[in-house]
Amino acid sequence: MSDTFSALILTQDNAGKTIAEVRQLTNDDLPEGDVMVAVDYSSLNYKDGLAITGKGKIVRTWPMVPGIDLAGTVLESDSTDYVAGDQVVLTGWSVGEKYWGGYSQRQRVQSKWLVPLPDGLDSQRAMAIGTAGFTAMLCVMTLEDAGITPDKGTVLVTGASGGVGSVAVAILAKLGYTVAAVSGRPEGEAYLRQLGAAEFISREEMAQPPRPLERQRWAGAIDTVGSTLLARVLAETQYGGCVAACGLAGGADLPTTVLPFILRNVSLRGVDSVMCPVAWRKKAWGRLVQDLPADRLGEIGHIISLEELPELADEIIAGRVRGRVIVDVNR
């Protein structure tokens, strides 16, 4: 094992500007933890883009190795739960924000943050899924828990060209749901229909401020956008429907009324992937092996190196990245 390895390091200059650069580290540079992982792949999420560009208050300590996901092989372990050679995946737990994350060829982490890589997945495919796909699966499970079955009607997915949305469309279609996809990119319609969307709706249409109640259109929805678009989704959700909300790409506000909730029995359920309990994580990863078609991941993801991250971070914040970006930290 080499004495040094590469990692993307974030620092701040005197003016508070975030600086991202690939540096060489040693094991002694790594934070405390009871498991050291040889990282194979990470991924680029919207939150990672905010951290790398400094356009969001994501990073809490400096210097920081960003990357909220990682997958790889245990090198060393002081935990009874893992031994050297185990394949593992990590998402959430404030890794890449408060604790050093996945944009490193090695990382030392807490064993309680890890999940064994499920049978049927390798580390590259796991990161093609990543936090975005994991969150999408949690959203689908939330709709199922609310009783939204394929026979109830169409399920809407907002931000459908993004990481969460792409995986959500593919899973829902595989499970037999009729899916309507909302995207701000008309050129992405063919892509979304390949993933299984039966209907394509422009973001401009859905972003129009709604009346308190609109025509009932959706049995359920997965929303990654928030703000006025989520308000319209709620106003258009049919009686007894459910909306799983997991993002705020359009804003953290929610300009709506109580009418969808008290007149149509609509439920709005929040979905958090960061502090999700381990038992629920294991269930979601098992469902991803079963319910996300393997042939769709090639359409959803593409691979970049550590050196390419700063450029792609700007792109993902600008909404110009389609699907999932996989980071090969050894490339």
N, C-alpha and C positions, 0 to 999 in steps of 0.2 A: 504494500500500500504506500503510495507516494506521501511524502511529508507535507506537501502543499496541495491545495485544490482551489478551484475557481468559485466565486460567488459574486452576485450583484449586491453592492453595498449602497445604501442611501445615507447621505449626510446632509447637513444644512450649512450654508455659508453665513457670514455675519449679517447678511440682509434677510435671512430667513428663506432663501431660495433652496429648493431641494436639488441635490446633485446625485446622479445615479452613475456608477461606474463599476466595471468588473475588476475585482482585485483577487490576489492570491492570499489564502488564509491557511492556518494550520489548525489541528484539533484543539490546541490550547486557546484559540480565539472563540471557539464555540461556547454557547451558553450552557448553564447547568441543565441536567436532565438525566434520566435513567436509561435511555436508549439512544444509541447513535445509528443513524440510517445512512446508507449509501443511496443517494437520491438518483433515480433514473429520469423521472419526468416531473414537471410541475405544469401549471397552466396559467393563462392570463385571463383574469376576470375584470369586470368593471371596477371593483374595489381596488384591485392591484394597479389599474391604470391611474386611479386617483392618488394612490400612494406614490407611485413612481414620478408622476408629473408634479406632485405637490399641490394639485388642484382641489384636494379634499383633505380634511383633517383626519386622516386615517392613521398615520404613524404616531405612536405615543412616546417612543423612546428612540434615542439616537446613539450610535449609528444603528441602522436596521437592515436586515436582509429581508426584503419583501417576499411575497408569494404565499397566498393563503391555502394553497394545496401542495401536496407532494405525494409521490409513490415511489417505493424502492425496496431495498433489502436491509434487514437489520445487520449491522456490523458488530456491535457490542451491546450487551444488555445486562443491567443490574435488576431487571424486573423478572418476576416469576411468570409473567404472562407471555414473554417473548424471548426467543433465543436467536443467536446468530444464524442467518439464513432465512428467517421468516420474511415473507412478503407482506408489506403493510401499505396502508393508505391513510392519509391524514387530511382532513378539511376542517376549517373553522377554529374554534377555541382561541380566537384573537391572534393566532399565528400569522406572521406577516404584518401585524399591526402593533401589538404589544410585545410579542415574542418573535424571535428570528424564524423565518419561513423557508419556503421551498426553492428559492432561486439560488441554490448552492449545491455543489456536488456531494457535500456531506452536511448533515444537520443533527444536532443533539436535541431531543424533545422529551416530553413527559409521556410515559407509556400509556397513561389514561386518555391521551388524545388520539391514540392509534386505533385502527380497526384492521383486523386481518384481511388481506386481499381475498375476496371471495373466489371460489372455484369458478372458472369460466372467464376470468378477467386477468389480463396481464397489466403491468404498470402503465404502458402507453395508453391502452384502452381506458384504464381507470382515470387517467388525466384528460382523455378526450371527453370523459364525463365530468370529472372534477366537481368543484363546489356548485357550478351552474347546473349540471345534470343531477347532482344529489338534491339540490333545492327543487328542481323540477319534479323529481320523484316524490319528495315530501308534499309538494302541492297536489299532485295527483292523489296521493294517499289521503290528503285532507278532504278533497272532493268526494272520494269514496266513503270516507267516514261520515260525511254529511248526507249520504244516500244518493249522490248524483251518479246514476248508472247510465250506460249508453242509450237506453230506451227513453230517458227523460228529455232528450233534446240536444241541441247543439251546445258545445262548450267553446268559449272564446278564449284565445290566448293573445295577450297584448305583448308588444315588444318581441314579436315572434321570430324575427331574424337574428336576435341575440342569442347568447349562450343558453340561458334558462328557457327562453321561448322555443328555440329550435328543438331542444331535447323534449320539452313538454309536448310539442306537436307530434313528434315521432312516437312517444309513449302512448299518448291518447289515441292516436290512429291505430296503433298496434292492438290496443285494448278494445277497439270497436266503436269508439266515440266518433261522432261527426264533429269535425274541428273547423272553426273559423279563425283565421290568423290575421292579426292587425300588425301592420308594419309601415314605417315611414319610407320604405324603399320599394318603389314599384318594380324595379328590376329584380327584386327578390321573390316575385310571385311564383315563378317556375320552380325555384329552389324549395319554397314552402309547400308547393303542391307535391313535389317529389317526396317530401317528408311525410305527407299524408293529409295536408290541409284540403278541405273540400271547398272552402270559401276564403277569398282574400278581401280584406277591408283596409282602406287607407287610414293612416294615422290622422290625417286631416279631418276625415269624417268623424272619427271617434273623439277628437279633441275639442269639438264644438261644445260649449257650455250647455248642459242639459236642463230641461225642466225637471222639477222634483220627481216626476214619474214619466217615463217614456213607454213606447210600445214594448211589450214583453218579447224578448228575442233569445235569451240565453238561459239554458238550464243551469249552467255554472260557468265559471271563468277563472283563469289564472292570470293575475295582473302583476307585471314587473315595472309599471310606470308610475302609478300614483296620480295625485293631483286631479285636474279636471277630467282626464281620461278615465280614471277610476270612478269618479262621480257619475259619468255617463254609463259605464258598465253596470254600476249598481242600479241606476234608474231604468236600465233595460233588462235587468235580470228577472226572470219569470217567478211566479209564486212558488215559494219553498226552495228557491235556488240558493247557491252558495258561491261566494267569490273568495278565492285564496290569494291573499296579497303578500308579495315577497320582495318588492322593489320600489324604488323611488326615483327612477331615471328622469321622470318628468317633474318631480318636486315632492316635498314631504307634506304639503297641505292636502286637504280633502274637502273641497267646497260642495258639500252635499247637504241633504236634510235627513230626518229620521223616517221619512215616508216609505222608502223601500223596505225598511226593517219592520215597521209597525202595520203597514197595509198589505205587503206582499210576503211577509215572513222570510225575507231574504236574510242570510247570514253572511257576515264578513269575518273571515278567519285569517289571522296573521300566521305567517310561516317563517320560522327562524332556523337557519342551518348552522349558526355559529356555536350555540350552546346546546344544541340538540343532544338528548341523552344517548349513551352508547347503545342501549338496546334498540332504540328507534333507528339509529344509524345502521346497525347491522341488518335490520329488516329492510331498510331502504336500499342498501347496496345489494342485498339478495334479490330484491324486486328489479333492480336495474339490470342484473344479469338476465333475468327472465323476460322482462317487458320492454327493454330498449333494443330494437333490432340491430344486430351487430353490423349489418351492411349499411346502416344509416350513419355510422360514426365516421366513415370515410368522407361522406358528403358534408358532415358537420364540422370536422376539424382539420387543421393544417399545423405543421410543425415549424418552430423557429428556435434560434439559439439564444443564450443569455445576452449576447451583444446586440441582438435585434430588439430586445425588450423596450428600451426607451422610445424608439420610433413607434412601435406598435401600441405602446401605452397612450400616446397622443391620438392614435387612430381610434382606439376603442372608446376613449372619452368623447371623441367627435362623432361617434355612432357610425363609423365607417368599417367596422369589423363584423363580418358575418359568421355566425356559428361559434365554434370553439377554437382557441389558439392553444396548442400544446407546446410546452417549453422543454426541449431536450437540453438538460443542463450540462451534458457531456459532449455536446456537438462542437 
